Amino acid sequence: MKPWYLAGANFKCTGCGNCCAKEPGAVFVSFEEISTMADELKISKNVFLEKYTRKLHGRTALLERPNFDCVFLKENRCSLYQARPKQCKTYPFWPEILRSKKAWDNEKMRCEGLDHLEGDHYTFEQIRAVLKEEST
């Protein structure tokens, strides 16, 4: 079956913060990403791990606030944007969002930037490259 996004897809981050808020989820982080974020905060990796992460399914994930907002979401913006994890950088081009046009359309209820008329157009090849990066 051919992917629905063969002609590509438009996306523009509008800064709404919804991808980082209001719903339970997990942002899994690698050791390298932990180092990058700790360096950005000018703290040790151990302090970062203790203060901002949890163990989930045997992996390390960022903490969420009780309302499910990411611990680094401040006024609808990522306070660690330049050092954000790969999982965050590759949104919305995640396998579960791209699995069908219906899944993409459902995500549009949360993210106003999907199919945004003023958004960047991502070609099929660009989307596949993001998916490949997401999986490494």
N, CA, C and O of each residue as an XYZ file, in Angstrom:
544
protein
N       0.839     -1.181      0.000
C       0.000      0.000      0.000
C       0.889      1.251      0.000
O       1.830      1.353      0.786
N       0.585      2.178     -0.869
C       1.371      3.406     -0.981
C       1.016      4.355      0.159
O      -0.148      4.460      0.547
N       2.035      5.054      0.701
C       1.758      6.030      1.757
C       0.868      7.160      1.242
O       0.986      7.570      0.088
N      -0.006      7.653      2.084
C      -0.934      8.716      1.708
C      -0.197     10.018      1.397
O      -0.732     10.877      0.696
N       1.016     10.171      1.908
C       1.754     11.424      1.769
C       2.752     11.408      0.597
O       3.771     12.097      0.642
N       2.460     10.629     -0.439
C       3.338     10.583     -1.617
C       3.539     11.967     -2.228
O       4.616     12.261     -2.747
N       2.534     12.805     -2.173
C       2.632     14.165     -2.714
C       3.217     15.133     -1.688
O       3.321     16.331     -1.952
N       3.597     14.619     -0.520
C       4.157     15.454      0.533
C       3.081     15.960      1.473
O       1.916     15.574      1.377
N       3.489     16.828      2.380
C       2.569     17.389      3.372
C       3.103     18.736      3.840
O       4.311     18.970      3.863
N       2.190     19.606      4.210
C       2.564     20.918      4.733
C       2.562     20.882      6.257
O       1.734     20.226      6.889
N       3.523     21.614      6.822
C       3.582     21.762      8.271
C       4.245     23.085      8.608
O       5.238     23.481      7.998
N       3.669     23.758      9.595
C       4.252     24.985     10.125
C       4.033     24.988     11.628
O       2.899     24.904     12.099
N       5.116     25.085     12.374
C       4.963     25.210     13.821
C       4.442     26.607     14.104
O       5.076     27.606     13.762
N       3.275     26.661     14.736
C       2.658     27.953     15.059
C       2.976     28.389     16.488
O       2.569     29.467     16.921
N       3.704     27.546     17.212
C       4.058     27.892     18.577
C       2.921     27.745     19.566
O       2.939     28.361     20.632
N       1.934     26.939     19.225
C       0.781     26.777     20.120
C       1.128     25.973     21.372
O       0.473     26.116     22.405
N       2.156     25.127     21.282
C       2.576     24.336     22.434
C       1.765     23.076     22.660
O       2.057     22.326     23.591
N       0.758     22.820     21.844
C      -0.108     21.659     22.069
C       0.612     20.325     21.927
O       0.210     19.344     22.553
N       1.664     20.265     21.123
C       2.380     18.994     20.958
C       3.146     18.620     22.226
O       3.576     17.477     22.381
N       3.313     19.568     23.115
C       4.085     19.355     24.339
C       3.211     19.409     25.591
O       3.720     19.442     26.711
N       1.905     19.416     25.395
C       1.034     19.701     26.529
C      -0.279     18.942     26.478
O      -0.683     18.399     25.450
N      -0.917     18.929     27.620
C      -2.326     18.571     27.798
C      -2.685     17.108     27.602
O      -3.816     16.720     27.893
N      -1.777     16.292     27.125
C      -2.074     14.873     26.939
C      -0.915     14.052     27.480
O       0.243     14.447     27.349
N      -1.219     12.917     28.084
C      -0.124     12.074     28.544
C       0.703     11.594     27.354
O       0.188     11.391     26.255
N       1.958     11.424     27.598
C       2.864     10.929     26.565
C       4.228     10.741     27.178
O       4.428     10.963     28.372
N       5.145     10.337     26.365
C       6.498     10.142     26.863
C       7.484     10.636     25.827
O       7.415     10.268     24.654
N       8.401     11.473     26.275
C       9.525     11.875     25.436
C      10.726     11.111     25.956
O      11.290     11.432     27.003
N      11.101     10.096     25.200
C      12.254      9.281     25.573
C      13.526      9.980     25.120
O      13.574     10.567     24.039
N      14.550      9.912     25.953
C      15.800     10.613     25.666
C      16.985      9.658     25.746
O      17.027      8.740     26.565
N      17.939      9.912     24.867
C      19.166      9.123     24.837
C      20.209      9.751     25.769
O      20.027     10.867     26.253
N      21.287      9.030     26.009
C      22.369      9.554     26.844
C      22.946     10.824     26.212
O      23.247     11.791     26.912
N      23.095     10.813     24.886
C      23.626     11.987     24.185
C      22.697     13.189     24.348
O      23.165     14.305     24.571
N      21.394     12.971     24.238
C      20.435     14.064     24.404
C      20.433     14.589     25.837
O      20.306     15.793     26.062
N      20.571     13.696     26.792
C      20.655     14.105     28.197
C      21.862     15.008     28.390
O      21.771     16.039     29.057
N      22.981     14.627     27.814
C      24.202     15.444     27.912
C      23.987     16.821     27.308
O      24.374     17.829     27.900
N      23.375     16.870     26.139
C      23.126     18.140     25.455
C      22.210     19.035     26.279
O      22.471     20.229     26.427
N      21.140     18.459     26.815
C      20.201     19.258     27.604
C      20.834     19.711     28.920
O      20.632     20.846     29.351
N      21.593     18.830     29.553
C      22.276     19.197     30.799
C      23.275     20.318     30.539
O      23.373     21.260     31.327
N      24.013     20.222     29.445
C      24.964     21.288     29.098
C      24.233     22.607     28.878
O      24.694     23.657     29.326
N      23.099     22.558     28.191
C      22.309     23.772     27.932
C      21.858     24.414     29.248
O      21.827     25.638     29.369
N      21.514     23.585     30.222
C      21.077     24.089     31.529
C      22.246     24.392     32.472
O      22.061     24.937     33.560
N      23.446     24.026     32.029
C      24.670     24.216     32.825
C      24.588     23.476     34.164
O      24.922     24.009     35.222
N      24.128     22.224     34.068
C      24.091     21.345     35.236
C      24.711     20.004     34.848
O      24.914     19.725     33.666
N      25.009     19.185     35.844
C      25.589     17.869     35.559
C      24.520     16.922     35.017
O      23.324     17.138     35.209
N      24.968     15.891     34.348
C      24.027     14.885     33.836
C      23.268     14.238     34.990
O      22.073     13.970     34.870
N      23.942     13.988     36.097
C      23.266     13.363     37.237
C      22.165     14.255     37.802
O      21.080     13.773     38.128
N      22.438     15.537     37.918
C      21.414     16.472     38.410
C      20.249     16.507     37.418
O      19.086     16.492     37.822
N      20.563     16.553     36.119
C      19.511     16.548     35.104
C      18.641     15.306     35.243
O      17.414     15.400     35.247
N      19.276     14.145     35.355
C      18.527     12.886     35.477
C      17.622     12.891     36.697
O      16.467     12.475     36.612
N      18.130     13.355     37.822
C      17.348     13.375     39.062
C      16.192     14.365     38.998
O      15.100     14.081     39.489
N      16.429     15.518     38.397
C      15.459     16.607     38.431
C      14.431     16.552     37.300
O      13.297     16.993     37.483
N      14.811     16.014     36.129
C      13.956     16.168     34.957
C      13.551     14.875     34.253
O      12.885     14.925     33.219
N      13.935     13.725     34.789
C      13.608     12.479     34.086
C      12.981     11.448     35.015
O      12.984     11.577     36.240
N      12.444     10.423     34.370
C      11.863      9.271     35.068
C      12.172      8.034     34.243
O      12.490      8.130     33.058
N      12.079      6.897     34.861
C      12.223      5.631     34.148
C      10.833      5.176     33.723
O       9.888      5.191     34.512
N      10.729      4.771     32.462
C       9.454      4.331     31.921
C       9.735      3.200     30.942
O      10.444      3.392     29.954
N       9.190      2.040     31.210
C       9.385      0.872     30.348
C      10.867      0.588     30.121
O      11.271      0.210     29.021
N      11.673      0.771     31.161
C      13.098      0.485     31.072
C      13.909      1.539     30.337
O      15.100      1.347     30.090
N      13.280      2.642     29.988
C      13.965      3.725     29.274
C      13.872      5.014     30.086
O      13.121      5.092     31.057
N      14.632      6.009     29.685
C      14.616      7.308     30.358
C      13.716      8.259     29.579
O      13.864      8.418     28.367
N      12.782      8.888     30.286
C      11.842      9.826     29.673
C      11.832     11.123     30.462
O      12.108     11.138     31.662
N      11.509     12.216     29.773
C      11.368     13.496     30.458
C      10.138     13.474     31.351
O       9.157     12.790     31.061
N      10.202     14.222     32.425
C       9.057     14.350     33.325
C       7.953     15.182     32.685
O       8.187     15.980     31.777
N       6.761     14.970     33.185
C       5.607     15.786     32.825
C       5.062     16.405     34.098
O       5.210     15.853     35.188
N       4.447     17.528     33.948
C       3.752     18.153     35.077
C       2.435     17.404     35.297
O       2.032     16.618     34.438
N       1.762     17.627     36.418
C       0.491     16.930     36.669
C      -0.557     17.127     35.566
O      -1.410     16.260     35.372
N      -0.506     18.249     34.844
C      -1.460     18.495     33.754
C      -0.972     17.898     32.428
O      -1.578     18.128     31.381
N       0.113     17.139     32.474
C       0.745     16.453     31.338
C       1.603     17.350     30.457
O       2.106     16.881     29.436
N       1.789     18.613     30.803
C       2.719     19.459     30.057
C       4.142     18.961     30.276
O       4.485     18.492     31.361
N       4.960     19.066     29.246
C       6.372     18.743     29.373
C       6.993     19.669     30.413
O       6.629     20.840     30.515
N       7.915     19.139     31.165
C       8.575     19.902     32.219
C       9.317     21.123     31.659
O       9.578     22.074     32.397
N       9.656     21.108     30.380
C      10.386     22.219     29.780
C       9.494     23.192     29.003
O       9.998     24.122     28.373
N       8.191     22.987     29.042
C       7.272     23.893     28.363
C       7.014     25.108     29.253
O       6.517     24.980     30.371
N       7.359     26.281     28.739
C       7.169     27.535     29.472
C       6.463     28.515     28.545
O       6.996     28.862     27.490
N       5.276     28.963     28.923
C       4.492     29.902     28.122
C       4.355     29.414     26.669
O       4.575     30.171     25.724
N       3.995     28.156     26.516
C       3.791     27.501     25.215
C       5.045     27.416     24.361
O       4.942     27.234     23.148
N       6.196     27.539     24.941
C       7.459     27.437     24.220
C       8.386     26.474     24.955
O       8.355     26.357     26.180
N       9.194     25.803     24.181
C      10.182     24.904     24.774
C      11.346     25.731     25.299
O      11.993     26.459     24.546
N      11.604     25.616     26.580
C      12.703     26.376     27.174
C      14.062     25.781     26.810
O      15.099     26.380     27.093
N      14.058     24.612     26.186
C      15.301     23.975     25.718
C      15.255     23.739     24.210
O      15.800     22.752     23.716
N      14.615     24.631     23.490
C      14.338     24.408     22.070
C      15.592     24.013     21.277
O      15.550     23.056     20.504
N      16.677     24.718     21.453
C      17.894     24.413     20.686
C      18.492     23.059     21.072
O      19.208     22.449     20.278
N      18.207     22.594     22.269
C      18.767     21.333     22.744
C      17.695     20.247     22.870
O      17.927     19.222     23.510
N      16.533     20.463     22.269
C      15.428     19.520     22.428
C      15.782     18.157     21.830
O      16.602     18.070     20.916
N      15.163     17.099     22.346
C      15.448     15.739     21.862
C      14.970     15.510     20.428
O      14.120     16.237     19.916
N      15.530     14.496     19.805
C      15.185     14.131     18.430
C      13.695     13.863     18.289
O      13.092     14.230     17.280
N      13.098     13.230     19.282
C      11.660     12.943     19.226
C      10.864     14.231     19.029
O       9.884     14.250     18.285
N      11.277     15.286     19.681
C      10.591     16.571     19.556
C      10.900     17.223     18.208
O      10.018     17.820     17.589
N      12.126     17.113     17.761
C      12.533     17.716     16.489
C      11.810     17.093     15.301
O      11.588     17.769     14.296
N      11.443     15.833     15.396
C      10.855     15.136     14.258
C       9.329     15.206     14.216
O       8.725     14.735     13.252
N       8.698     15.778     15.229
C       7.248     15.951     15.208
C       6.868     16.887     14.072
O       7.565     17.884     13.883
N       5.836     16.644     13.318
C       4.789     15.631     13.429
C       5.036     14.386     12.572
O       4.123     13.592     12.350
N       6.249     14.222     12.100
C       6.525     13.129     11.164
C       6.912     11.848     11.908
O       7.989     11.287     11.708
N       6.002     11.412     12.765
C       6.170     10.182     13.531
C       5.386      9.068     12.845
O       4.350      9.330     12.234
N       5.864      7.838     12.939
C       5.161      6.722     12.275
C       3.686      6.624     12.629
O       2.863      6.369     11.750
N       3.333      6.819     13.893
C       1.929      6.675     14.291
C       1.049      7.786     13.723
O      -0.153      7.585     13.551
N       1.620      8.948     13.430
C       0.857     10.043     12.836
C       0.771      9.879     11.316
O      -0.207     10.297     10.695
N       1.790      9.273     10.730
C       1.837      9.094      9.272
C       1.230      7.778      8.796
O       1.135      7.549      7.590
N       0.821      6.916      9.714
C       0.350      5.585      9.302
C      -0.866      5.642      8.386
O      -1.088      4.733      7.586
N      -1.664      6.722      8.503
C      -2.830      6.871      7.623
C      -3.222      8.340      7.567
O      -2.854      9.129      8.437
N      -3.965      8.693      6.540
C      -4.474     10.065      6.428
C      -5.417     10.366      7.597
O      -5.475     11.495      8.084
N      -6.145      9.351      8.036
C      -7.046      9.533      9.177
C      -6.253      9.877     10.438
O      -6.658     10.754     11.202
N      -5.127      9.195     10.662
C      -4.294      9.490     11.831
C      -3.750     10.924     11.746
O      -3.721     11.642     12.746
N      -3.324     11.330     10.550
C      -2.841     12.700     10.331
C      -3.965     13.701     10.612
O      -3.761     14.696     11.308
N      -5.142     13.431     10.069
C      -6.280     14.330     10.284
C      -6.683     14.385     11.750
O      -7.074     15.446     12.237
N      -6.600     13.278     12.457
C      -6.888     13.277     13.896
C      -5.893     14.144     14.650
O      -6.260     14.846     15.593
N      -4.631     14.094     14.234
C      -3.599     14.906     14.895
C      -3.839     16.391     14.655
O      -3.430     17.225     15.462
N      -4.500     16.726     13.551
C      -4.806     18.135     13.256
C      -5.717     18.736     14.322
O      -5.743     19.956     14.485
N      -6.457     17.915     15.044
C      -7.301     18.430     16.130
C      -6.432     18.964     17.262
O      -6.852     19.838     18.020
N      -5.214     18.428     17.369
C      -4.290     18.859     18.416
C      -3.312     19.906     17.901
O      -2.932     20.819     18.634
N      -2.908     19.777     16.648
C      -1.869     20.650     16.095
C      -2.399     21.425     14.904
O      -2.688     20.851     13.854
N      -2.525     22.725     15.073
C      -3.041     23.578     14.008
C      -2.057     23.774     12.864
O      -2.424     24.336     11.832
N      -0.831     23.330     13.020
C       0.186     23.514     11.998
C       0.194     22.468     10.905
O       0.845     22.662      9.878
N      -0.520     21.352     11.096
C      -0.582     20.321     10.068
C      -1.451     20.815      8.927
O      -2.548     21.330      9.145
N      -0.957     20.657      7.716
C      -1.634     21.128      6.495
C      -1.835     22.638      6.498
O      -2.726     23.142      5.814
N      -1.033     23.355      7.245
C      -1.121     24.816      7.321
C      -0.805     25.398      5.944
O       0.201     25.039      5.331
N      -1.653     26.283      5.466
C      -1.488     26.853      4.121
C      -0.178     27.619      3.962
O       0.386     27.664      2.868
N       0.304     28.214      5.036
C       1.561     28.954      4.981
C       2.736     28.108      5.446
O       3.846     28.612      5.613
N       2.489     26.826      5.652
C       3.539     25.941      6.147
C       4.551     25.567      5.088
O       4.332     25.755      3.891
N       5.662     25.033      5.555
C       6.657     24.489      4.643
C       6.104     23.215      4.032
O       5.430     22.430      4.698
N       6.398     23.021      2.758
C       5.990     21.781      2.103
C       7.125     20.778      2.231
O       8.247     21.032      1.792
N       6.826     19.649      2.829
C       7.794     18.556      2.979
C       7.473     17.516      1.922
O       6.350     17.019      1.844
N       8.466     17.195      1.115
C       8.280     16.189      0.075
C       8.251     14.804      0.704
O       8.616     14.624      1.866
N       7.817     13.843     -0.072
C       7.820     12.447      0.366
C       9.220     12.058      0.840
O       9.372     11.431      1.888
N      10.237     12.430      0.069
C      11.615     12.076      0.408
C      12.057     12.724      1.725
O      12.737     12.095      2.534
N      11.668     13.976      1.930
C      12.018     14.645      3.186
C      11.327     13.982      4.376
O      11.935     13.806      5.432
N      10.079     13.620      4.207
C       9.343     12.952      5.287
C       9.985     11.611      5.597
O      10.152     11.263      6.766
N      10.347     10.851      4.568
C      11.004      9.558      4.780
C      12.346      9.727      5.499
O      12.712      8.904      6.337
N      13.074     10.793      5.169
C      14.348     11.053      5.839
C      14.136     11.341      7.324
O      14.917     10.890      8.162
N      13.074     12.097      7.653
C      12.758     12.378      9.054
C      12.379     11.080      9.760
O      12.811     10.836     10.887
N      11.579     10.254      9.106
C      11.197      8.964      9.702
C      12.417      8.098      9.969
O      12.501      7.434     11.002
N      13.348      8.107      9.052
C      14.569      7.311      9.237
C      15.372      7.851     10.418
O      15.894      7.080     11.224
N      15.468      9.171     10.518
C      16.189      9.785     11.642
C      15.497      9.470     12.954
O      16.164      9.188     13.949
N      14.174      9.512     12.975
C      13.369      9.241     14.170
C      13.649      7.837     14.674
O      13.653      7.602     15.882
N      13.886      6.894     13.755
C      14.044      5.492     14.159
C      15.465      5.143     14.572
O      15.702      4.031     15.045
N      16.421      6.059     14.408
C      17.805      5.740     14.800
C      18.109      6.214     16.182
O      19.225      6.028     16.667
